[in-house]
Amino acid sequence: MSASISILGNTGGNAELRYSQEGLPIASFSIASNSFRKTQEGKVQVTEWFNVTAFGKVAEILAANVKKGTHLLVLGKLTFKPWVTKNNEPRAGAEVILQSFEFAGGNRNGNGDAGVEMVAEEPSYTGPAVETAGSEPFADQF
């Protein structure tokens, strides 16, 4: 059983497109969601980062249209991906396997692309996203 998640936020960079060994398109990007928490010092903004992975035709559409700052509503399956840093320190990060998304009404660049919704096909590739050798996932968020 997996947990479902919806995230409304801004992307942290352009969507990156790559292909599995079988030729399946895979797109990945980070998305930040802000919330506020009450502390003794007052209300504090907390930003949470998630890596999103999409497959198939939707991955190609995202790669062509998602730039840094794009405002999206993302729905997907939440997973946690562990890794070890170069200093042998264990880390884990949240990863979302995209099921559907919607452009959420413009972005920092002023593009008004609200109302476009895409539903991802169930991917035939169920393993972890393909990474380039030596890359450290989530490194830019810590």
N, C-alpha and C positions, 0 to 999 in steps of 0.2 A: 504494500500500500504506500502511496506517496502523498505528500502534502501539496495542496494547490495554493497558489499565491497570485495576488494581483498587485502590481506596482505602478504608480503614477509618478513619473519623474522625468528628468532630463538625462540624455545620454552623455557619457563622459568622453566620447571620442567617436570617430567614424566607425561604422560597422566594417569588420574585416571578413573577407570571403576567402575560403579555401575549399579544397575538395578532398573527400576521403579517397582511399585507394580504389574504391569501387566507382568513383566518379560522382558521388553524392555531394551537392553543394552544402556547405556548412558556413553559417555566418555567426560571428560573435561580437558582442559589444558590452560595455558596462553601462549601468543606469544607476542614478542616485535618487534616493527618495528622502525628503526632509520631513522631520517631525519635531515636535516641541515637547520638552519635559520640564516639569516644575522641580526646581532644586532650592536649596536654602538661599542661593544667590539670586533666585528669580527664575524666569522662564529662559530655557536654554535650547537652542536649535541643535538637533542631532541629525547628521547626514549618514545614511546607511547605503552602502554600495553593494550591487549585485552584478554578477556576470551572467549574460543571457546568451544562449545558444539556440539557433534556429536551423532547420534542415529543409532541403528541397527548394522548390520554386520560391517559397516565402523567404528563404535565406538570400536568394538572388535579389528579390525586391528590396529587402532591408539593406543589403550591401549597396544598392544603387541610390537609396533615399535617406538613410540614417547618417547624419553628420553630427559632429559635436554640438550638444545643446538641443537636439531634437526632443520635443516633448511627446512622450509616448505613454500609453496605457498598455502594459504587458500582462498577459495571463499565462501561467505555465505551471510546471511541476517543479517544486523546490527540492534541491538536493544539496548536499554539502560535500565539498571536494577537498580532501587533505593533500598536503604536499610538504616537502622539506626544503628549507631555504639553503642557500649556498653555505651558510654557517651551521648546517645540520639542526636548525631549529624547526620543530613541527609547527605547521600552520594549517588552517582550514578556512574555507570561504564559501559563501553561498553562491550556488549556481542555479539558474532557472532554465529549464528546457521549455522553450516557447511553444505554446499551444495556439495562442492568438494574440493579436495586437491591434491597436488603433492609434492613429495619429491624433494627438490630444489638443489641437487648437493652436498651432503656431509654435515657434521656438525663439531662441535668442536672436536669430537672424531675421525674425519678422515674417517667416513663411507661414501662411495660414493654411495648413493642410489638415484641418479637423474633419472628422467624419469618415475617414477612409479606414475600413476595418478589414483585416486579413486573418483568416483562420488557417493555421498550419496543418499540413497533412501529418498524420502519425508517421514519424520517421521510421524507416526500416533499419537504420543504424541506431543501436541502443547503447553502445559503449560510450566511454568518455570522449569528449571532443579531442580531435587530433591537435597536438601541439607541436611547435617546432622545437627541435632539440635545444636544451639549455634555457628555454624560456621559463619564467617563474610566474604562474598565474596570480592574479590579484596584486602583483607587486606595486602597481601604481596607486593602489587604494590605501596602503598602510604607511 
